[in-house]
Amino acid sequence: MQSKKNPQVARNLLFRPSLSGPAAGLQARLRPCGMATAHPATLEPMAQAERLPLSGDRYIAYHRRNHAANDLNEKGTPLQRQAPGIVFLGGFASDMNGTKAMALDTYCAATGRAFVRFDYRGHGQSSGEFTDGTISTWRDDVLTVLDRLTQGPQILIGSSMGGWLMLLAALARPARIHALIGLAAAPDFTEELMWETMDAGMRRRLMEVGRIEEPSAYSDQPYVITRALIEDGREHRLLRGAIAIDRPVRLIHGQADIDVPFSISLRLADHLVARDVVVTLVKDGDHRLSRQQDLDRLIMTVDELS
């Protein structure tokens, strides 16, 4: 696998800073529909996130847009079918203000779509320590958001680790899922892109001390991998058998992704039982898939599945 040739690069995907900023690609996408978007320089995250309270003093920070009110007929029912809501699931150590999340926010504001973006516990503006998190923790955050902040069928859009979490959420809440979109989806990354790329010394330190620190190519601060993260991840591995999800799935992956090999999306497609699965390979696409053409492709995919 590509990651095993360069384990340091493979692990760095997990701790790159999220890209915050404009959704420039929406200009061209929405203009034919008669909708204007703000100039990219004016597109900024909402100032204050809301908080979804959990037990004790814990909370999940989020931003939510509700469906725009549809025109009603004389019977008081909508004239148009309401499109599925959208929930964006970010990557490992990222936050809800990244480029893709903000592009989707802009699109949903312009089209009246329901939309939720949020930070997992230990990420961004949510409570908790990052090093206390596991795949189980963050999967439960996704389910809490689905159960308490959304209504009706949803399109889950998962980036990198979020692609793993969207699959786990779909398995746990099949009736709530309209479709799935994976962007450089990274199921099983704790095993294949972390544990399997570690040398014997790193594995020994992880097991004895419970954590290891590695330098990051994207931050002055080292990043931490915990024993709990690795061991918990093994309880949720998916690429070893059939994945019982029977909903439309779209997987978009850059062939120039040096962090998560695009072969993972191909393997994922093989394991899904759904027949309506399409893999799109972007020859010059990197792991972030945040260029204008990448955002346009994402919005067109959302439209197709709606």
KEMI-24374 format. One record per residue: chain; x, y, z of N, C-alpha, C in turn. Coordinates in pm, whole numbers, plus 32768, in hexadecimal, padded with zeros to 4 digits. Example, Ala and Ser with C-alpha at 12.3 -4.5 7.8 and 13.67 -1.06 7.14 Angstrom:
<recs>
A; 8527; 7DC7; 830C; 84CE; 7E3E; 830C; 8528; 7EB6; 830C
A; 8505; 7F1F; 82C4; 8557; 7F96; 82CA; 850A; 8003; 8313
</recs>
This chain:
<recs>
A; 8054; 7F89; 8000; 8000; 8000; 8000; 8058; 807D; 8000
A; 8024; 80E7; 7FC8; 806F; 8162; 7FBF; 809B; 8193; 8049
A; 8043; 8186; 80AC; 8063; 81B8; 8130; 80DA; 8172; 816D
A; 80EE; 80F2; 814E; 8159; 80A8; 818B; 81E0; 80CE; 8150
A; 81E0; 8107; 80D9; 825D; 8136; 80A0; 828D; 81B5; 80E6
A; 8231; 8201; 811C; 8254; 827D; 815F; 81FA; 828F; 81D8
A; 8214; 8246; 8244; 81BA; 8249; 82B7; 81AC; 82D1; 82F7
A; 8217; 8322; 82F6; 820D; 83A6; 8333; 81A6; 83FB; 82E9
A; 81AB; 83F7; 8264; 8149; 8443; 8216; 80BD; 840D; 822E
A; 80B0; 8389; 8235; 802C; 834E; 8248; 7FEE; 837B; 82CB
A; 803F; 8381; 8335; 8007; 83A8; 83B6; 7FEB; 843D; 83BD
A; 802F; 848C; 836C; 801B; 851C; 8372; 7F91; 8547; 8342
A; 7F4C; 84F5; 82F6; 7EC6; 8518; 82CA; 7E6C; 8532; 8342
A; 7E87; 84F0; 83AF; 7E2D; 84F2; 8421; 7E35; 8573; 8470
A; 7EA0; 85BF; 845D; 7EB3; 8634; 84B0; 7ED2; 86B1; 8460
A; 7EA5; 86B6; 83E2; 7EB8; 8730; 8395; 7E4F; 8795; 83C0
A; 7E6F; 8817; 83C6; 7E0B; 887A; 83EA; 7D9F; 8883; 8380
A; 7D23; 8898; 83AC; 7CB6; 88A3; 834B; 7CC2; 8926; 8300
A; 7C90; 8924; 8285; 7C94; 899C; 8232; 7C14; 89EA; 8246
A; 7C1B; 8A5E; 827F; 7BA4; 8AB1; 8292; 7BA2; 8B1C; 8226
A; 7B2A; 8B42; 81FB; 7B26; 8BAF; 819A; 7AB5; 8BA3; 8138
A; 7AC3; 8BDC; 80C4; 7A55; 8BEF; 8067; 7A31; 8B72; 8019
A; 79BB; 8B76; 7FE4; 798B; 8B0B; 7F8C; 7980; 8B44; 7F01
A; 79F2; 8B66; 7EC7; 79F2; 8BAE; 7E47; 79B0; 8B5E; 7DD8
A; 79BB; 8ADB; 7DDE; 7985; 8A89; 7D72; 78EF; 8A90; 7D65
A; 78AA; 8AC0; 7DCB; 7819; 8AC5; 7DC5; 77E7; 8B34; 7D69
A; 783C; 8B96; 7D4D; 780F; 8C02; 7CF7; 77DA; 8BCD; 7C72
A; 782C; 8B7F; 7C30; 7804; 8B4B; 7BAE; 7796; 8AE5; 7BBC
A; 7797; 8A97; 7C29; 7734; 8A2D; 7C39; 76A7; 8A63; 7C4D
A; 769A; 8AD0; 7C9A; 7616; 8B02; 7CBC; 75E2; 8B69; 7C5A
A; 763B; 8BAA; 7C0F; 760F; 8C14; 7BB4; 75A9; 8BE2; 7B4D
A; 75BB; 8B6B; 7B10; 7556; 8B3D; 7AB0; 74CE; 8B27; 7AEF
A; 74C9; 8B16; 7B73; 7449; 8B00; 7BB6; 7408; 8B84; 7BDE
A; 744A; 8BF2; 7BBC; 7411; 8C73; 7BDF; 742E; 8C9C; 7C6D
A; 7490; 8C5B; 7CAE; 74AF; 8C7C; 7D38; 7538; 8CBB; 7D3E
A; 7543; 8D2A; 7D83; 75C4; 8D6E; 7D91; 7603; 8D47; 7E16
A; 7686; 8D35; 7E15; 76CD; 8D1D; 7E92; 7721; 8D96; 7EB3
A; 7744; 8DA2; 7F31; 7796; 8E13; 7F5B; 7820; 8E09; 7F1D
A; 7862; 8E7C; 7F11; 78EC; 8E7A; 7EE5; 793D; 8E25; 7F46
A; 799B; 8DD5; 7F14; 79E7; 8D7E; 7F6D; 7A20; 8DC3; 7FE6
A; 7A4A; 8E3E; 7FDB; 7A87; 8E83; 804D; 7A24; 8E9A; 80BD
A; 79A0; 8E94; 809E; 793C; 8EB0; 8104; 7907; 8E32; 8144
A; 792E; 8DBC; 8112; 78FB; 8D40; 8148; 794D; 8D17; 81C2
A; 7913; 8D27; 8238; 7959; 8D05; 82B3; 78FE; 8CAF; 8309
A; 793A; 8C5C; 8360; 78E9; 8C0B; 83BA; 7893; 8C63; 8414
A; 781E; 8C2E; 843B; 77CC; 8C75; 849B; 781D; 8C8B; 851A
A; 780A; 8CFE; 855B; 7861; 8D25; 85C9; 7858; 8CC6; 8640
A; 77E0; 8C9F; 8665; 77CE; 8C54; 86E0; 7786; 8BD0; 86C4
A; 77C6; 8B63; 86E4; 7786; 8AE1; 86D4; 7722; 8AC9; 8744
A; 76BC; 8A7C; 8726; 7661; 8A4F; 878E; 769C; 89D6; 87D4
A; 7666; 89B5; 8848; 7698; 8944; 8895; 7628; 88DF; 88AD
A; 7644; 8863; 888B; 75E8; 87F5; 88A6; 7615; 87B4; 8928
A; 75CA; 87C4; 8995; 75F8; 8792; 8A16; 75F5; 86F9; 8A1C
A; 765D; 86C2; 8A5A; 7666; 8634; 8A75; 7662; 8623; 8B0D
A; 768A; 85B2; 8B40; 7688; 859E; 8BD1; 76F5; 85F2; 8C12
A; 76DC; 861B; 8C8E; 773C; 866C; 8CD6; 774E; 86F3; 8C92
A; 77CA; 871F; 8C85; 77E5; 879F; 8C44; 7818; 878D; 8BB5
A; 7802; 871A; 8B7B; 7832; 8700; 8AF3; 77CE; 8735; 8A8D
A; 77FF; 8755; 8A16; 77A6; 8786; 89AD; 77E9; 8776; 8925
A; 7793; 8776; 88BF; 77BF; 8776; 8833; 779D; 87FE; 87F9
A; 7803; 8841; 87C1; 77ED; 88C2; 877F; 77BF; 88A9; 86F0
A; 775F; 88F9; 86C2; 7728; 88E2; 863D; 76EE; 8961; 8602
A; 76DD; 895E; 857E; 768F; 89C1; 8535; 7625; 8975; 84E6
A; 75AD; 89AB; 84E3; 753F; 8966; 849F; 74ED; 89C8; 844D
A; 74CB; 899E; 83D5; 746A; 89E6; 8382; 73F0; 898E; 8372
A; 737B; 89C6; 8386; 7300; 897B; 8372; 72D0; 898A; 82E3
A; 7279; 892E; 82BA; 723B; 8939; 8236; 71F5; 89C0; 8229
A; 71FF; 89FD; 81B5; 71AF; 8A75; 819A; 711D; 8A4C; 818D
A; 70C4; 8AA1; 81BA; 7035; 8A81; 81B2; 700B; 8A78; 8120
A; 6FCD; 8A0B; 80FB; 6F9B; 89FC; 8073; 6F13; 8A40; 8066
A; 6EF2; 8A6A; 7FEE; 6E6C; 8A9D; 7FD5; 6E08; 8A2C; 7FEC
A; 6D96; 8A4E; 8027; 6D31; 89E9; 8046; 6CBA; 89F8; 7FE8
A; 6C7A; 8987; 7FCB; 6BFF; 898D; 7F7B; 6B88; 89A8; 7FD7
A; 6B10; 89A3; 7F9D; 6A9A; 89C5; 7FED; 6A80; 8962; 805E
A; 6ABD; 88EB; 8055; 6AAD; 8887; 80BF; 6B19; 8894; 812B
A; 6B74; 88F3; 8118; 6BDB; 8908; 817C; 6C52; 88AB; 8170
A; 6C60; 8869; 80FE; 6CD1; 880E; 80E9; 6D33; 884E; 8087
A; 6DB4; 882D; 8092; 6E17; 886A; 8039; 6DFB; 884D; 7FA7
A; 6E14; 88B1; 7F52; 6E04; 889E; 7EC3; 6E76; 884C; 7E89
A; 6EE9; 8852; 7EC8; 6F5D; 880B; 7E95; 6F8D; 87A3; 7EFB
A; 6FC5; 8738; 7EC7; 7000; 86D2; 7F1F; 7077; 870E; 7F68
A; 707D; 86F5; 7FEA; 70EB; 8729; 8039; 7167; 86D2; 8024
A; 71D5; 8712; 8002; 7250; 86C9; 7FEA; 7288; 8693; 806D
A; 72D4; 8626; 8067; 7312; 85F1; 80E2; 736E; 8658; 8121
A; 737A; 8651; 81A5; 73DA; 86A6; 81E9; 7468; 8674; 81D0
A; 74C9; 86C5; 81F6; 7556; 86A5; 81E1; 75A0; 86B5; 8265
A; 75F2; 8653; 8286; 7648; 865A; 82FC; 76D7; 8644; 82CE
A; 7730; 86A1; 82F2; 77BD; 8695; 82CD; 780E; 865F; 8341
A; 785F; 85F9; 8325; 78B4; 85B9; 8389; 7945; 85D2; 8363
A; 798A; 861F; 83B4; 7A13; 8645; 8394; 7A78; 85D8; 83B1
A; 7AF5; 85F9; 839A; 7B61; 859A; 83AC; 7B9D; 859D; 8437
A; 7BFE; 8548; 844B; 7C46; 853A; 84C9; 7C93; 85BA; 84E8
A; 7C77; 85F6; 855C; 7CB9; 8670; 8589; 7C96; 86EA; 8533
A; 7C2A; 86E3; 84E7; 7BFD; 8757; 849B; 7B89; 879A; 84E7
A; 7B4C; 87FF; 84AB; 7ADB; 883F; 84EC; 7A6F; 8860; 8485
A; 7A01; 8899; 84B6; 798D; 88AE; 8461; 7996; 892C; 840B
A; 7A06; 8973; 840F; 7A16; 89ED; 83C0; 7A72; 89DA; 8349
A; 7A8B; 895E; 8322; 7AE1; 8945; 82AF; 7A9D; 8969; 822B
A; 7AEA; 8965; 81C1; 7ABB; 8992; 813E; 7A40; 8946; 810E
A; 7A43; 88C2; 8118; 79D2; 8873; 80E6; 7954; 888C; 8138
A; 7963; 8892; 81BC; 78EF; 88AC; 8212; 78B2; 8934; 81F3
A; 7906; 8999; 81DF; 78D2; 8A1E; 81C3; 7895; 8A28; 8138
A; 78CD; 89DE; 80D8; 7891; 89DB; 8052; 7805; 899F; 8057
A; 77F6; 8933; 80A2; 7772; 88F6; 80B0; 7711; 8952; 80FA
A; 7743; 8999; 815E; 76F0; 89F8; 81A8; 76BB; 8A63; 8148
A; 7712; 8A99; 80F4; 76EA; 8AFF; 8094; 7683; 8AC9; 8032
A; 769A; 8A50; 8000; 763D; 8A10; 7FA4; 75B4; 89FD; 7FE5
A; 75B2; 89CC; 8060; 7533; 89B2; 80A2; 74EA; 8A33; 80C4
A; 7534; 8A9D; 80E5; 74F5; 8B1E; 80FC; 74B1; 8B52; 807E
A; 74F3; 8B3C; 800B; 74BE; 8B6D; 7F8C; 7449; 8B1B; 7F59
A; 7443; 8A9D; 7F7E; 73DD; 8A42; 7F48; 7373; 8A1A; 7FAD
A; 737C; 8A4D; 8028; 7317; 8A2E; 808C; 7320; 89A1; 80C5
A; 7395; 8964; 80BC; 73A8; 88DD; 80EE; 73C9; 88DE; 8183
A; 7399; 887A; 81CB; 73C1; 8868; 8256; 7451; 8836; 8259
A; 749F; 886A; 82B7; 752D; 8849; 82BB; 7561; 8852; 834A
A; 75B4; 87F2; 836F; 75F6; 87F5; 83F1; 768B; 87DA; 83DD
A; 76DD; 882E; 8419; 776C; 8814; 8425; 778E; 8822; 84B9
A; 77EC; 87D2; 84E8; 7806; 87D0; 8578; 7894; 87A0; 8592
A; 78C0; 87B4; 860C; 7943; 8784; 8637; 7931; 870A; 8691
A; 797B; 86A0; 8674; 797D; 862F; 86CF; 79B6; 865D; 8756
A; 7999; 8612; 87BE; 79D5; 8631; 8840; 7A6E; 862D; 8836
A; 7AAD; 8690; 8874; 7B3E; 869A; 886C; 7B70; 86E0; 87EF
A; 7B14; 870C; 879B; 7B35; 8754; 8720; 7AF9; 87E0; 8726
A; 7B3D; 883F; 86E6; 7B03; 88C3; 86D2; 7AC9; 8901; 8750
A; 7A49; 8925; 874A; 7A06; 896C; 87B7; 79BB; 8910; 8816
A; 79BD; 888D; 87FF; 7978; 8831; 8858; 79CA; 8816; 88D6
A; 7989; 87E4; 893D; 79CD; 87C9; 89BB; 7A24; 874C; 89B0
A; 7A79; 873A; 8A12; 7AC9; 86C1; 8A1A; 7B55; 86CF; 89E5
A; 7BA8; 866D; 8A05; 7C32; 8668; 89D7; 7C3C; 860C; 895D
A; 7C87; 8639; 88FB; 7C98; 85E9; 8881; 7CCE; 855D; 88A1
A; 7D2B; 8555; 88FD; 7D6B; 84D5; 891C; 7D0F; 8474; 8965
A; 7C9B; 84A2; 8994; 7C3A; 8447; 89D2; 7BDE; 8408; 896A
A; 7BE6; 8435; 88EE; 7B8A; 8407; 8887; 7BB0; 8381; 884B
A; 7B4A; 8339; 881E; 7B5A; 82BA; 87D5; 7AF4; 82B7; 8765
A; 7AFD; 8252; 8712; 7A98; 8243; 86A7; 7A0D; 8232; 86E4
A; 7A03; 81E8; 8751; 7981; 81D8; 8794; 794B; 825F; 87C3
A; 79A2; 82B0; 8801; 7978; 8334; 8831; 7940; 8387; 87C0
A; 798A; 838E; 8754; 7962; 83E7; 86E7; 78EE; 83AF; 8697
A; 78E3; 8329; 868D; 786A; 82EF; 8650; 77EF; 8314; 86A2
A; 77FB; 830C; 8727; 778A; 8330; 877C; 7765; 83C3; 876C
A; 77C8; 8419; 8754; 77A9; 84A6; 873A; 7755; 84B5; 86BB
A; 7779; 846A; 8654; 772D; 846E; 85D7; 769D; 8441; 85EF
A; 768C; 83D5; 8639; 7605; 83A2; 8654; 75B5; 8405; 86A8
A; 75F5; 8447; 8706; 75B0; 84AC; 8757; 7580; 851F; 8700
A; 75D5; 854C; 86A6; 75AE; 85B7; 864A; 753B; 858B; 85F2
A; 7543; 8513; 85BB; 74D6; 84DF; 8568; 7453; 84DB; 85B5
A; 7458; 84A6; 862F; 73DF; 8491; 867E; 73A2; 8512; 86B1
A; 73F5; 8574; 86D3; 73C3; 85EB; 8719; 73C0; 866B; 86C6
A; 7409; 866D; 8658; 740F; 86E9; 860B; 73D5; 86DD; 857E
A; 73AD; 8667; 8555; 7378; 8656; 84CE; 72F2; 860F; 84D0
A; 72A8; 8620; 8464; 7229; 85DB; 8452; 7224; 85A1; 83C6
A; 71E9; 852D; 83B8; 71D8; 84F1; 8335; 7258; 84BB; 82FB
A; 7255; 8495; 827A; 72CA; 8459; 823A; 733C; 84BE; 8228
A; 73B6; 848C; 8233; 742B; 84E2; 822C; 7491; 84AA; 81CA
A; 74D9; 8506; 8189; 7551; 84E2; 813D; 75C9; 84FD; 8197
A; 7612; 8495; 81B8; 768B; 84A6; 8209; 7702; 84B7; 81AA
A; 7751; 851E; 81C3; 77C9; 8539; 8174; 7840; 852E; 81D1
A; 7893; 84C9; 81BC; 7903; 84B1; 8216; 7988; 84C4; 81D2
A; 79DD; 8519; 820E; 7A62; 8533; 81DA; 7AC9; 84E7; 822C
A; 7B1C; 8495; 81E9; 7B87; 844C; 822B; 7B4F; 83F7; 829C
A; 7B75; 8410; 831A; 7B3B; 83C3; 8388; 7AA4; 83CD; 8388
A; 7A6F; 8440; 8360; 79DE; 844F; 8359; 799D; 83E9; 82FD
A; 79E9; 83BA; 8298; 79B5; 8351; 8241; 79A3; 82CE; 828A
A; 79F8; 82B1; 82E9; 79E7; 823A; 833E; 796F; 824C; 839A
A; 7966; 82C1; 83DA; 78F9; 82D9; 8437; 7871; 82D9; 83F2
A; 786A; 8309; 8376; 77E9; 8308; 8330; 77B9; 827A; 8317
A; 7817; 821F; 82FC; 77F4; 8193; 82E9; 77C0; 8156; 836A
A; 7804; 8171; 83D9; 77D8; 813D; 845A; 774F; 8175; 847F
A; 7738; 81F4; 8461; 76B6; 8231; 847E; 7649; 81F3; 8428
A; 7667; 81D9; 83A9; 7605; 819D; 8350; 75E0; 810F; 837D
A; 7640; 80C7; 83B1; 7624; 8041; 83E5; 75CC; 8047; 8462
A; 75DE; 80B0; 84B3; 7592; 80BD; 852F; 7508; 80FD; 851B
A; 74F9; 8150; 84B3; 747B; 8198; 849A; 7452; 818B; 8407
A; 743F; 8114; 83D5; 7424; 8105; 8344; 73A8; 814F; 8315
A; 7342; 8159; 836A; 72C6; 8199; 8340; 72D4; 8230; 8330
A; 733F; 826A; 8367; 7353; 82FA; 8360; 73AB; 8325; 82EB
A; 73DF; 82C5; 82A2; 7442; 82E4; 823C; 7403; 82E5; 81B0
A; 7413; 8355; 816A; 73E7; 835C; 80DE; 7458; 8332; 8080
A; 74D1; 8360; 809C; 7544; 833F; 8049; 75C3; 8365; 8095
A; 7634; 8335; 8061; 76B6; 8350; 809D; 7716; 8385; 8033
A; 7768; 83E6; 805A; 77D2; 8419; 8003; 7854; 8416; 8051
A; 78B4; 83C8; 8021; 7936; 83C1; 8061; 799D; 8410; 8013
A; 79E7; 8465; 8058; 7A52; 84B5; 801B; 7AD7; 8485; 8055
A; 7B24; 843D; 8004; 7B9F; 83FF; 8036; 7B82; 83B0; 80B4
A; 7B19; 8360; 80B0; 7AED; 8315; 8125; 7B5E; 82BC; 815A
A; 7B68; 82B6; 81DF; 7BD7; 826D; 821D; 7BA7; 820A; 8286
A; 7B51; 81AA; 8261; 7B2C; 8144; 82C2; 7BA6; 80F3; 82EB
A; 7BA7; 80CA; 8369; 7C12; 8075; 83A0; 7C99; 80BA; 83A6
A; 7C9E; 8140; 83A2; 7D20; 8184; 839A; 7D75; 816F; 8416
A; 7D36; 815A; 848A; 7D87; 8148; 8503; 7DDE; 80CC; 84FB
A; 7DAF; 8069; 84B2; 7DFE; 7FEF; 84A1; 7E5A; 7FF9; 8428
A; 7E21; 801B; 83B4; 7E6D; 8014; 8337; 7ECB; 808A; 8322
A; 7EA6; 8100; 8352; 7EF8; 8176; 833B; 7F42; 81A5; 83B7
A; 7F27; 8164; 8429; 7F71; 8184; 84A3; 7FC1; 810A; 84D2
A; 7F7B; 80AB; 850E; 7FBE; 8039; 854C; 8019; 7FF0; 84E9
A; 7FE8; 7FD4; 8473; 8035; 7F84; 8414; 80AB; 7FD1; 83D9
A; 80B1; 8054; 83EC; 8122; 80A3; 83BA; 8188; 80BF; 8427
A; 816C; 8099; 84A2; 81C8; 80B0; 8511; 8236; 8046; 8513
A; 82AE; 8070; 853B; 8319; 800D; 854E; 830A; 7FCC; 85D7
A; 835E; 7F69; 85F3; 8351; 7F1D; 866E; 8362; 7F75; 86EA
A; 83BD; 7FD6; 86E3; 83D2; 802D; 8755; 8359; 8083; 8773
A; 831A; 80B8; 870D; 82A2; 810A; 8721; 8231; 80B7; 875B
A; 8220; 803F; 8727; 81B6; 7FEA; 875C; 81CE; 7FC8; 87EF
A; 824B; 7FAD; 8812; 826B; 7F8A; 889C; 824F; 8001; 88F8
A; 8278; 8079; 88D1; 825F; 80F0; 8923; 81CA; 8109; 8932
A; 8180; 80F8; 88C6; 80F0; 810D; 88CB; 80AE; 80AF; 892F
A; 80D4; 8031; 892C; 8096; 7FCE; 8983; 80C1; 7FE1; 8A15
A; 813D; 800B; 8A2B; 816F; 8018; 8AB4; 8145; 809C; 8AF4
A; 814F; 8109; 8AA8; 8132; 818D; 8ADF; 809F; 81B5; 8ACC
A; 8061; 817F; 8A64; 7FD5; 819E; 8A48; 7FC2; 820C; 89E2
A; 8031; 8249; 89B5; 8028; 82B2; 8951; 80B3; 82CB; 8917
A; 80B7; 82FE; 88A0; 8134; 8329; 8863; 811D; 83B1; 8824
A; 8188; 83FF; 881E; 8183; 8482; 87DE; 81D9; 847E; 8762
A; 81A3; 84B3; 86F7; 81EA; 84B6; 8679; 81EF; 8544; 8643
A; 825E; 856E; 8607; 8261; 85F4; 85CA; 81FD; 85FD; 8557
A; 81C4; 8673; 8549; 8163; 868A; 84DF; 819D; 86E5; 8475
A; 8184; 86C4; 83F8; 81B1; 8719; 838A; 8157; 8792; 8379
A; 80E8; 8798; 83C5; 8086; 8802; 83B1; 8073; 8859; 842C
A; 80C1; 8842; 8495; 80B4; 8890; 850E; 8137; 888D; 855B
A; 814D; 88F6; 85AC; 81C3; 88F7; 8601; 81B4; 8897; 8677
A; 8139; 8872; 8695; 811F; 8819; 8705; 811F; 8787; 86D7
A; 8159; 872E; 8727; 8153; 86A1; 8704; 80C5; 866D; 8711
A; 80A6; 8603; 86CB; 8022; 85C7; 86DB; 802F; 8547; 872B
A; 7FBF; 851F; 8765; 7FBE; 84AF; 87C2; 7F65; 8440; 878C
A; 7F98; 83C8; 878E; 7F49; 834F; 8771; 7F40; 8301; 87F2
A; 7EC8; 82DB; 8818; 7EB7; 8293; 8896; 7E9E; 81FE; 887E
A; 7EC2; 81B2; 88E1; 7EA6; 8121; 88DD; 7E0F; 8109; 88D4
A; 7DC1; 815B; 891D; 7D2F; 814B; 891A; 7CF8; 8160; 888E
A; 7D2E; 81C1; 8845; 7CFF; 81DA; 87BD; 7D17; 8160; 8764
A; 7D8E; 8127; 876C; 7DAF; 80B3; 8719; 7D58; 803B; 873F
A; 7D50; 801E; 87BF; 7D06; 7FA6; 87EA; 7C71; 7FB5; 87D0
A; 7C3A; 802B; 87E7; 7BAC; 8040; 87CB; 7B90; 8039; 8736
A; 7BEB; 806E; 86E4; 7BD8; 8069; 8654; 7BC7; 7FDC; 8620
A; 7C0A; 7F7D; 865F; 7BFF; 7EF1; 8633; 7B72; 7EBA; 8644
A; 7B27; 7EF3; 869E; 7A9D; 7EC6; 86B5; 7A3E; 7EF5; 8646
A; 7A6D; 7F4F; 85F1; 7A15; 7F8A; 858C; 7A49; 7F78; 84FE
A; 7AA7; 7F1E; 84EB; 7ADD; 7F0A; 8464; 7A71; 7ED5; 8406
A; 7A73; 7F07; 838B; 7A0A; 7EE6; 832B; 7A3D; 7E9E; 82AE
A; 7ABC; 7EAD; 828F; 7AEE; 7E7B; 820F; 7B1B; 7DE9; 8216
A; 7AD5; 7D9C; 8266; 7AF6; 7D0D; 8272; 7A80; 7CB4; 824C
A; 7A11; 7CEF; 8225; 799B; 7CA1; 8201; 7933; 7CFB; 81C2
A; 78BC; 7CC2; 81A9; 7850; 7D0F; 816C; 7822; 7D7E; 81C9
A; 7807; 7DF3; 8191; 77D4; 7E65; 81DD; 7741; 7E75; 81B8
A; 76EA; 7E5B; 8218; 765A; 7E50; 81FD; 7618; 7EDA; 81F6
A; 7640; 7F28; 8196; 7603; 7FAA; 817A; 75C8; 7FA4; 80EF
A; 7545; 7FBA; 80E4; 7501; 7FB2; 8064; 74C1; 8039; 8042
A; 7516; 809B; 8036; 74EF; 8122; 8010; 754D; 8151; 7FA2
A; 7524; 81B3; 7F52; 7583; 81E7; 7EEE; 7601; 821D; 7F31
A; 7673; 81FB; 7EF8; 76F4; 8227; 7F2E; 7749; 8260; 7EBD
A; 7783; 82D4; 7ED6; 77E1; 8310; 7E77; 7866; 8324; 7EBF
A; 78D0; 82F0; 7E85; 7955; 82FA; 7EBF; 79AE; 8349; 7E60
A; 79E2; 83B9; 7E8F; 7A39; 840F; 7E3F; 7AC4; 840D; 7E7D
A; 7B28; 83F1; 7E2C; 7BAF; 83E2; 7E64; 7C16; 8415; 7E00
A; 7C77; 8460; 7E30; 7CE2; 8491; 7DDB; 7D4D; 8428; 7DC7
A; 7D78; 8418; 7D4C; 7DE4; 83B9; 7D30; 7E6C; 83F0; 7D59
A; 7E72; 8472; 7D75; 7EEE; 84AF; 7DA6; 7EEB; 84BC; 7E3F
A; 7E92; 8475; 7E7E; 7E87; 8476; 7F11; 7EF9; 8425; 7F4B
A; 7F58; 8468; 7F8E; 7FC9; 8420; 7FC9; 7FAD; 83F9; 8059
A; 7F38; 841A; 808C; 7F15; 83FE; 8116; 7EBF; 8382; 8125
A; 7E53; 837B; 80D7; 7DFC; 8305; 80D6; 7DFA; 82CF; 8048
A; 7E31; 8259; 8030; 7E36; 8223; 7FA8; 7DAB; 8215; 7F6C
A; 7D9E; 8238; 7EEC; 7D19; 822E; 7EAD; 7CEA; 819E; 7EA2
A; 7D46; 813F; 7EB3; 7D1E; 80B3; 7EB3; 7CBC; 8093; 7F24
A; 7CBE; 80E3; 7F8E; 7C5F; 80CC; 7FFB; 7BD1; 80E1; 7FCC
A; 7BB9; 8148; 7F7B; 7B31; 815E; 7F47; 7B06; 80EC; 7EEB
A; 7B63; 80B8; 7E9C; 7B43; 8047; 7E45; 7B20; 7FCC; 7E98
A; 7B6D; 7FB3; 7EFF; 7B4F; 7F41; 7F58; 7ACA; 7F55; 7F9E
A; 7AB0; 7FCE; 7FCC; 7A31; 7FEB; 800E; 79BC; 7FCE; 7FB3
A; 79C5; 7FF7; 7F36; 7959; 7FDC; 7ED7; 7940; 7F46; 7ECA
A; 79AA; 7EF6; 7ECA; 799C; 7E65; 7EC0; 7955; 7E2B; 7F39
A; 796C; 7E65; 7FAF; 7932; 7E2D; 802A; 78A2; 7E57; 8042
A; 7876; 7EC5; 8008; 77ED; 7EF3; 801B; 778B; 7E97; 7FD3
A; 771D; 7E73; 8015; 76BA; 7E1D; 7FD5; 7661; 7E6D; 7F75
A; 765C; 7EF0; 7F86; 760A; 7F43; 7F2D; 7638; 7F34; 7E9D
A; 75D9; 7F37; 7E40; 75F9; 7F30; 7DB2; 7612; 7FBB; 7D77
A; 75D2; 8020; 7DB2; 75E0; 80A8; 7D7F; 7659; 80EA; 7DC2
A; 76CE; 80C1; 7D97; 774D; 80F6; 7DCC; 77A1; 8126; 7D56
A; 77CD; 81A2; 7D5D; 7820; 81DB; 7CF2; 789F; 8213; 7D30
A; 7911; 81EC; 7CF8; 7992; 8221; 7D23; 79C5; 8281; 7CB8
A; 79E5; 82FB; 7CE2; 7A1E; 835F; 7C88; 7AAF; 8377; 7CB0
A; 7B0B; 835D; 7C54; 7B99; 8376; 7C6D; 7BC1; 83F8; 7C28
A; 7BFD; 8452; 7C73; 7C29; 84D3; 7C40; 7CC0; 84CA; 7C2E
A; 7CED; 84C6; 7BB3; 7D79; 84A7; 7B99; 7DDA; 8506; 7BE0
A; 7DBB; 8588; 7BE1; 7E16; 85E7; 7C20; 7DE4; 8614; 7CA9
A; 7D84; 85CE; 7CE0; 7D4B; 85F5; 7D61; 7DA0; 85C8; 7DD6
A; 7DB3; 8621; 7E39; 7DFE; 85FD; 7EB0; 7D9E; 85D1; 7F1E
A; 7DD1; 85C6; 7F98; 7D7D; 8592; 8003; 7D0D; 85F3; 8029
A; 7D29; 8673; 8021; 7CC6; 86D4; 8050; 7C4D; 86E0; 7FF4
A; 7C61; 86D2; 7F72; 7BF3; 86E4; 7F11; 7BA7; 8765; 7F2D
A; 7BF2; 87D2; 7F3A; 7BB5; 8852; 7F60; 7BC8; 88C0; 7EF8
A; 7BF7; 889B; 7E82; 7C03; 8900; 7E18; 7B79; 8920; 7DE1
A; 7B73; 898B; 7D91; 7AF0; 89B2; 7D5A; 7AAF; 893F; 7D0F
A; 7AFB; 88FA; 7CBA; 7AC0; 888D; 7C6C; 7A95; 8819; 7CC5
A; 7AD9; 8807; 7D35; 7AB1; 879D; 7D92; 7A2E; 87C0; 7DD8
A; 7A20; 883E; 7DFF; 79A4; 886B; 7E3F; 7930; 8864; 7DDD
A; 7947; 888B; 7D5F; 78DE; 8881; 7CFA; 78B1; 87F0; 7CE8
A; 7911; 8796; 7CE5; 78F2; 8708; 7CD6; 789E; 86D6; 7D4C
A; 78C2; 8702; 7DC4; 7877; 86DB; 7E3B; 77E7; 870C; 7E34
A; 77D4; 878A; 7E0F; 774C; 87C1; 7E0A; 76FA; 8779; 7D9F
A; 7736; 875C; 7D2D; 76ED; 8713; 7CC5; 76C7; 8687; 7CF5
A; 771C; 8649; 7D45; 76FE; 85C6; 7D7C; 7688; 85CE; 7DDD
A; 7687; 8635; 7E30; 7615; 864A; 7E8A; 7595; 865A; 7E3B
A; 7599; 86AC; 7DD2; 7522; 86C2; 7D7E; 74F3; 863E; 7D41
A; 7551; 85EF; 7D11; 752C; 8570; 7CD1; 74E3; 8514; 7D32
A; 750F; 8511; 7DAF; 74D6; 84B6; 7E11; 7457; 84EB; 7E51
A; 7434; 8568; 7E32; 73C0; 85A6; 7E74; 733F; 858F; 7E26
</recs>
